[in-house]
Amino acid sequence: MSFPALKDIEEARQCLSTVVEETGLVYNKVFSDMTGGNIFLKTENLQKTGSFKLRGAYNRIAHLTEKERSNGVVASSAGNHAQGVALAASSFGIKSTIVMPKHAPISKVTATKSYGAEVVLHGNIYDEAYQKAREIQEETGATFIHPFDDPMVIAGQGTIGLEILDDMPDVDIVIAPIGGGGLISGLAIALKSIRPNIRVIGVQAANAPSMYESFKSGKMNIVDCIPSIADGISVKVPGNLTYEVIKKYVDDIVLVGEDEIAEAILLLMEKAKVVSEGAGAVPVAALLNGKINIKGKKVAAVISGGNIDVNILAQVMDRGLIRQGRKLMISTMMPDKPGTLCRMVELIAAEGANILSILHDRLALDVPIGYAKVEVVLETSDEEHGMRIIKRLLESGYKVN
């Protein structure tokens, strides 16, 4: 399989001209001040289907022969590629079957069905869904639409690079998420073909570092994935084609942890009014945690998608608040006597914290007779505020965990 060239990406842009949105490249002052760079967000979360994946899927399906169209298409996806394939197939009147991991976010499964696809839930991670999709392909003769390891898909994703250069020709660094590598491969080919001095940097979740390990070692690596809130880039096996493109065109790959991703999702909502899924937030997570040297540089960070399940979002926001020191959980044992809890609450109030919830339990088996376990969740302004509260409670005789 040969690399797509710049001309393939330019042709893909023509193919997609009436289908995809040319999403904005939005300057963010808060992130710029926090990092020392000039940070612009490429808002693919506002793309149709809520993700960049429509670009590659539509470009691939548009190039099917009539015979291939009559047999339908099949794909595997954690959610975003699924929606892209489903919408693209429906646009051409083609039957689509999408295999998704059993624990794919409900919102993504529902959205994929709404675009007209038949959804099959199989496996715990993307790679198991991929194997099932290949079985269905063999049984039905349908065309498999690969989520990343396909020249036409890569060319479609590369149109993002052309849009970035249209909006900011003097961009210094472009940062994008990496799962299988289709997005950053297309970006890198487009950007480096026009301006070879642009730095292209990928970001992976530390829980699923397959392309990172391959890139750093100089050979393909298969890794066992740990569940990640960046489910869209949790890929066990890198693409063969994308690996070769990344080796040639990408300057570096960095990793971010789960807490860093959660905090980035929260800050994107608060400081940029952008709703991002975990995979989409990893470039910002890398920037905010100093993983990339961007001082004084013009930086485009690709927010690749915004399809986050609202139930997951609530958990992620809590995790982000805890990481920032804005939510504090305290546990203590106290004598089960009138006024003891009241005094603790008064001490907390005197420090200006807001009590979100409180549990007073004297019946738990680990609680000594004559005592009660108290667990309090507090809203605090920052980590220093939380430490002041803990210090005051300790000085007042409360043994705080």
For each residue, the residues with C-beta under 8 A, 3 or more apart:
1: 149 150 151 240 241
2: 151
3: 151 154 189 241 244 245 248
4: 8 9 151 152 154 155 158 186 189
5: 8 9 189 193
6: 9 10 189 190 193 194
7: 10 11
8: 4 5 11 12 151 152 155 158
9: 4 5 6 12 13 155 158 159 161 162 186 189 190
10: 6 7 13 14 162
11: 7 8 14 15 155
12: 8 9 15 16 55 59 152 155 156 158 159
13: 9 10 16 17 159 162
14: 10 11 17
15: 11 12 19 58 59 62 156
16: 12 13 19 20 55 58 59 156 159
17: 13 14
18:
19: 15 16 48 54 58 88 91
20: 16 47 48 54 55 58 159
21: 46 47 48
22: 163
23: 42 43 44 46 47 163
24: 42 43 46 167
25: 40 41 42 43 163 164 167 168 300
26: 40 41 43 272
27: 32 38 39 40
28: 31 32 39 40 41 271 272
29: 32 33
30: 33 34 267 271 272
31: 28 34 35 39 41 267 271 272 284 287 288
32: 27 28 29 35 36 37 38 39
33: 29 30
34: 30 31 288
35: 31 32 39 287 288 290 294 295
36: 32 294 295 296
37: 32 173 287 294 295 296 297 298 299
38: 27 32 296 297 298 299
39: 27 28 31 32 35 287 294 299 301
40: 25 26 27 28 168 171 298 299 300 301
41: 25 26 28 31 272 274 284 300 301 303
42: 23 24 25 160 163 164 300 301 302 303
43: 23 24 25 26 46 274 303
44: 23 47 51 52 160 280 302 303 304 305
45: 50 51 274 275 276 277 280 303 304 305 306
46: 21 23 24 43 50 306
47: 20 21 23 44 50 51 52 54 55 305
48: 19 20 21 54 87
49: 53 54 80 83 84 87 111 115 307
50: 45 46 47 80 83 111 305 306 307
51: 44 45 47 54 80 83 84 232 280 304 305 306 307
52: 44 47 55 56 80 157 160 183 302 304 305
53: 49 56 57 77 80 81 83 84 147 305
54: 19 20 47 48 49 51 57 58 83 84 87 88
55: 12 16 20 47 52 58 59 84 156 157 159 160
56: 52 53 59 60 81 84 147 148 150 152 153 154 155 156 157 182 186
57: 53 54 60 61 75 81 84 85 87 88 145 153 156
58: 15 16 19 20 54 55 61 62 84 87 88 91 156
59: 12 15 16 55 56 62 63 152 153 155 156
60: 56 57 63 64 88 145 146 150 152 153 156
61: 57 58 64 73 85 88 89 91 92 94 145
62: 15 58 59 88 92
63: 59 60 152
64: 60 61 68 69 73 92 94 143
65: 68 69
66: 69 70
67: 70 71
68: 64 65 71 143
69: 64 65 66 72 92 93 94
70: 66 67
71: 67 68 140 141 142 143
72: 69 89 94 95 96 97 140 142 143
73: 61 64 85 89 94 95 96 97 142 143 144 145
74: 96 97 98 99 133 136 137 140 142 143 144 145
75: 57 81 82 85 96 97 98 99 133 144 145 146 147
76: 81 98 99 100 126 129 130 132 133 134 147
77: 53 80 81 82 83 85 98 99 100 112 126 129 147
78: 81 82 100 101 104 108 126 129 231 232 234
79: 82 83 100 104 105 108 109 111 112 231 232 307
80: 49 50 51 52 53 77 83 84 108 232 279 304 305 307
81: 53 56 57 75 76 77 78 84 85 145 147
82: 75 77 78 79 85 86 98 100 104 108 112 117 119
83: 49 50 51 53 54 77 79 80 86 87 108 111 112 115 307
84: 49 51 53 54 55 56 57 58 80 81 87 88
85: 57 61 73 75 77 81 82 88 89 96 98 117 145
86: 82 83 89 90 96 98 112 113 115 116 117
87: 48 49 54 57 58 83 84 90 91 115 116
88: 19 54 57 58 60 61 62 84 85 91 92
89: 61 72 73 85 86 92 94 95 96 116 117
90: 86 87 93 94 96 115 116 117
91: 19 58 61 87 88
92: 61 62 64 69 88 89
93: 69 90
94: 61 64 69 72 73 89 90
95: 72 73 89 118 142
96: 72 73 74 75 85 86 89 90 116 117 118
97: 72 73 74 75 117 118 119 120 133 136 140 142
98: 74 75 76 77 82 85 86 112 117 118 119 120 133
99: 74 75 76 77 119 120 121 122 123 129 130 132 133 136
100: 76 77 78 79 82 104 108 109 112 119 120 121 122 129
101: 78 104 121 122 123 124 125 126 128 129 231
102: 121 122 123 124
103: 124
104: 78 79 82 100 101 108 109 121 231
105: 79 108 109 231 307 308 309 312
106: 109 110 309 311
107: 110 111 307 308 309 310
108: 78 79 80 82 83 100 104 105 111 112 307 309
109: 79 100 104 105 106 112 113 119 121
110: 106 107 113 114
111: 49 50 79 83 107 108 114 115 307
112: 77 79 82 83 86 98 100 108 109 115 117 119
113: 86 109 110 116 117 119
114: 110 111
115: 49 83 86 87 90 111 112
116: 86 87 89 90 96 113
117: 82 85 86 89 90 96 97 98 112 113
118: 95 96 97 98
119: 82 97 98 99 100 109 112 113
120: 97 98 99 100 132 136
121: 99 100 101 102 104 109
122: 99 100 101 102 128 129 132
123: 99 101 102 126 127 128 129 131 132
124: 101 102 103 128
125: 101 128 129 225 234 236
126: 76 77 78 101 123 129 130 179 234 235 236
127: 123 130 131 235 236 237
128: 101 122 123 124 125 131 132
129: 76 77 78 99 100 101 122 123 125 126 132 133
130: 76 99 126 127 133 134
131: 123 127 128 134 135
132: 76 99 120 122 123 128 129 135 136
133: 74 75 76 97 98 99 129 130 136 137 144
134: 76 130 131 137 138 144
135: 131 132 138 139
136: 74 97 99 120 132 133 139 140 142
137: 74 133 134 140 141 142 143 144
138: 134 135
139: 135 136
140: 71 72 74 97 136 137
141: 71 137
142: 71 72 73 74 95 97 136 137
143: 64 68 71 72 73 74 137
144: 73 74 75 133 134 137
145: 57 60 61 73 74 75 81 85 150 153
146: 60 75 149 150 153 239
147: 53 56 75 76 77 81 153 180 182
148: 56 153 154 179 180 181 182 183 185 239 242
149: 1 146 153 180 181 182 239 240 241 242
150: 1 56 60 145 146 153 154 182 241
151: 1 2 3 4 8 154 155 241
152: 4 8 12 56 59 60 63 155 156
153: 56 57 59 60 145 146 147 148 149 150 156 157 182
154: 3 4 56 148 150 151 157 158 182 185 186 189 241 242 245
155: 4 8 9 11 12 56 59 151 152 158 159 186
156: 12 15 16 55 56 57 58 59 60 152 153 159 186
157: 52 55 56 153 154 160 182 183 185 186 187
158: 4 8 9 12 154 155 161 162 185 186 187 189 190
159: 9 12 13 16 20 55 155 156 162 163 186 190
160: 42 44 52 55 157 163 164 183 186 187 190 302
161: 9 158 164 165 174 186 187 188 189 190 191
162: 9 10 13 158 159 165 166 190
163: 22 23 25 42 159 160 166 167
164: 25 42 160 161 167 168 171 174 187 191 300
165: 161 162 168 169 171 190 191 194 195
166: 162 163 169
167: 24 25 163 164
168: 25 40 164 165 171 298 300
169: 165 166 195
170: 298
171: 40 164 165 168 174 198 298 299 300
172: 198 199 294 297 298 299
173: 37 198 199 200 201 292 294 297 298 299 300
174: 161 164 171 187 191 198 199 200 201 299 300 302
175: 201 202 203 283 286 287 292 299 300 301 302
176: 183 184 187 200 201 202 203 283 301 302 304
177: 183 184 202 203 204 230 232 233 279 280 282 283 302 304
178: 181 183 184 202 203 204 211 212 233 246 253
179: 126 148 182 183 204 208 211 232 233 234 235 279
180: 147 148 149 211 235 238 239 242
181: 148 149 178 184 185 202 211 238 239 242 243 245 246
182: 56 147 148 149 150 153 154 157 179 185 186 239 242
183: 52 148 157 160 176 177 178 179 186 187 302 304
184: 176 177 178 181 187 188 200 202 242 246 250
185: 148 154 157 158 181 182 188 189 239 241 242 245 246 249
186: 4 9 56 154 155 156 157 158 159 160 161 182 183 189 190
187: 157 158 160 161 164 174 176 183 184 190 191 200 302
188: 161 184 185 191 192 200 245 246 249 250
189: 3 4 5 6 9 154 158 161 185 186 192 193 245 249
190: 6 9 158 159 160 161 162 165 186 187 193 194
191: 161 164 165 174 187 188 194 195 198 200
192: 188 189 195 196 198 200 249
193: 5 6 189 190 196
194: 6 165 190 191
195: 165 169 191 192 198
196: 192 193
197:
198: 171 172 173 174 191 192 195
199: 172 173 174 251 252
200: 173 174 176 184 187 188 191 192 249 250 251
201: 173 174 175 176 250 251 252 253 254 286 292
202: 175 176 177 178 181 184 211 212 215 246 250 252 253 254
203: 175 176 177 178 253 254 255 256 282 283 285 286 291
204: 177 178 179 208 209 210 211 212 233 253 254 255 256 282
205: 208 209 228 230 233 234 255 256 257 258 261 278 279 282
206: 209 255 256 257 258
207: 225 226 227 228 230 234 258
208: 179 204 205 223 225 226 228 230 233 234 235 236
209: 204 205 206 212 213 223 255
210: 204 213 214 221 222 223 225 235 236 237 238
211: 178 179 180 181 202 204 214 215 235 238 242 243 246 253
212: 178 202 204 209 215 216 253 254 255
213: 209 210 216 217 221 223
214: 210 211 217 219 220 221 238 243
215: 202 211 212 218 243 246 247 250 253
216: 212 213 253
217: 213 214 221
218: 215 247
219: 214
220: 214 238 240 243
221: 210 213 214 217 238
222: 210 236 237
223: 208 209 210 213 236
224: 236
225: 125 207 208 210 228 234 235 236
226: 207 208
227: 207 231 234
228: 205 207 208 225 231 233 234 258 261 278
229: 258 261 262 265 278 312 316
230: 177 205 207 208 233 234 261 277 278 279 281 282
231: 78 79 101 104 105 227 228 234 277 278 279
232: 51 78 79 80 177 179 277 278 279 280 304 305 307
233: 177 178 179 204 205 208 228 230 278 279 282
234: 78 125 126 179 205 207 208 225 227 228 230 231
235: 126 127 179 180 208 210 211 225 238
236: 125 126 127 208 210 222 223 224 225
237: 127 210 222
238: 180 181 210 211 214 220 221 235 242 243
239: 146 148 149 180 181 182 185 242 243
240: 1 149 220 243 244
241: 1 3 149 150 151 154 185 244 245
242: 148 149 154 180 181 182 184 185 211 238 239 245 246
243: 181 211 214 215 220 238 239 240 246 247
244: 3 240 241 247 248
245: 3 154 181 185 188 189 241 242 248 249 250
246: 178 181 184 185 188 202 211 215 242 243 249 250 253
247: 215 218 243 244 250
248: 3 244 245
249: 185 188 189 192 200 245 246
250: 184 188 200 201 202 215 245 246 247 253
251: 199 200 201
252: 199 201 202 292
253: 178 201 202 203 204 211 212 215 216 246 250
254: 201 202 203 204 212 286 291 292
255: 203 204 205 206 209 212 291
256: 203 204 205 206 260 261 264 282 285 286 289 291
257: 205 206 260 261
258: 205 206 207 228 229 261 262 319
259: 262 263 319 320 323
260: 256 257 263 264 285 286 288 289 323
261: 205 228 229 230 256 257 258 264 265 278 281 282 285
262: 229 258 259 265 266 316 317 319 320 323
263: 259 260 266 267 285 288 319 320 323 324
264: 256 260 261 267 268 276 281 282 284 285 288 320
265: 229 261 262 268 269 276 277 278 281 308 313 316 317 320
266: 262 263 269 270 316 317 320 321 324
267: 30 31 263 264 270 271 272 284 288 320
268: 264 265 271 272 274 275 276 281 284 303
269: 265 266 272 273 274 275 276 317
270: 266 267
271: 28 30 31 267 268
272: 26 28 30 31 41 267 268 269
273: 269
274: 41 43 45 268 269 303 306
275: 45 268 269 306 308
276: 45 264 265 268 269 280 281 284 303 305 306 308
277: 45 230 231 232 265 280 281 305 306 307 308
278: 205 228 229 230 231 232 233 261 265 281 282 308 316
279: 80 177 179 205 230 231 232 233 282 304 305
280: 44 45 51 177 232 276 277 302 303 304 305 306
281: 230 261 264 265 268 276 277 278 284 285 303
282: 177 203 204 205 230 233 256 261 264 278 279 285 286
283: 175 176 177 203 286 287 301 302 303
284: 31 41 264 267 268 276 281 287 288 301 303
285: 203 256 260 261 263 264 281 282 288 289 291
286: 175 201 203 254 256 260 282 283 289 291 292
287: 31 35 37 39 175 283 284 291 292 294 299 301
288: 31 34 35 260 263 264 267 284 285
289: 256 260 285 286
290: 35
291: 203 254 255 256 285 286 287
292: 173 175 201 252 254 286 287
293:
294: 35 36 37 39 172 173 287 297 299
295: 35 36 37
296: 36 37 38
297: 37 38 172 173 294
298: 37 38 40 168 170 171 172 173
299: 37 38 39 40 171 172 173 174 175 287 294
300: 25 40 41 42 164 168 171 173 174 175
301: 39 40 41 42 175 176 283 284 287
302: 42 44 52 160 174 175 176 177 183 187 280 283
303: 41 42 43 44 45 268 274 276 280 281 283 284 306
304: 44 45 51 52 80 176 177 183 232 279 280
305: 44 45 47 50 51 52 53 80 232 276 277 279 280
306: 45 46 50 51 274 275 276 277 280 303
307: 49 50 51 79 80 83 105 107 108 111 232 277
308: 105 107 265 275 276 277 278 312 313 316
309: 105 106 107 108 312 313
310: 107 313 314
311: 106 314 315
312: 105 229 308 309 315 316
313: 265 308 309 310 316 317
314: 310 311 317 318
315: 311 312 318 319
316: 229 262 265 266 278 308 312 313 319 320
317: 262 265 266 269 313 314 320 321
318: 314 315 321 322 327
319: 258 259 262 263 315 316 322 323
320: 259 262 263 264 265 266 267 316 317 323 324
321: 266 317 318 324 326 327
322: 318 319 325 326 327 328 329
323: 259 260 262 263 319 320
324: 263 266 320 321 382 383
325: 322 328 380 382 383 384 385 386
326: 321 322 379 380 381 382
327: 318 321 322 356 377 378 379 380
328: 322 325 353 377 378 380 386 389 390
329: 322 375 376 377 378
330: 375 376 377 378 389 390 393 400 401
331: 373 374 375 376 400 401
332: 344 373 374 393 398 399 400 401
333: 367 368 371 372 373 374 399
334: 340 341 344 371 372 374 398
335: 340 370 371 372
336: 340 362 370 371 372
337: 340
338:
339: 342 343
340: 334 335 336 337 343 344
341: 334 344 345 360 372 374
342: 339 345 346
343: 339 340 346 347 396
344: 332 334 340 341 347 348 374 376 393 396 398
345: 341 342 348 349 355 358
346: 342 343 349 350
347: 343 344 350 351 389 392 393 396
348: 344 345 351 353 355 376 378 389 393
349: 345 346 352 353
350: 346 347 392
351: 347 348 385 388 389 392
352: 349 381 385
353: 328 348 349 378 379 380 385 386 389
354: 378 379
355: 345 348 358 376 377 378 379
356: 327 377 378 379
357: 376 377
358: 345 355 374 375 376 377
359: 373 374 375 376
360: 341 372 373 374
361: 364 367 372 373 374 375
362: 336 367 371 372 373
363: 367
364: 361 367 373
365:
366: 373
367: 333 361 362 363 364 371 372 373
368: 333 371
369:
370: 335 336
371: 333 334 335 336 362 367 368
372: 333 334 335 336 341 360 361 362 367
373: 331 332 333 359 360 361 362 364 366 367
374: 331 332 333 334 341 344 358 359 360 361
375: 329 330 331 358 359 361
376: 329 330 331 344 348 355 357 358 359
377: 327 328 329 330 355 356 357 358
378: 327 328 329 330 348 353 354 355 356 386 389
379: 326 327 353 354 355 356
380: 325 326 327 328 353 385 386 389
381: 326 352 385
382: 324 325 326 385 386
383: 324 325 386 387
384: 325 387 388
385: 325 351 352 353 380 381 382 388 389
386: 325 328 353 378 380 382 383 389 390
387: 383 384 390 391
388: 351 384 385 391 392
389: 328 330 347 348 351 353 378 380 385 386 392 393
390: 328 330 386 387 393 394 400
391: 387 388 394 395
392: 347 350 351 388 389 395 396
393: 330 332 344 347 348 389 390 396 398 400
394: 390 391 397 398 399 400
395: 391 392
396: 343 344 347 392 393
397: 394
398: 332 334 344 393 394
399: 332 333 394
400: 330 331 332 390 393 394
401: 330 331 332
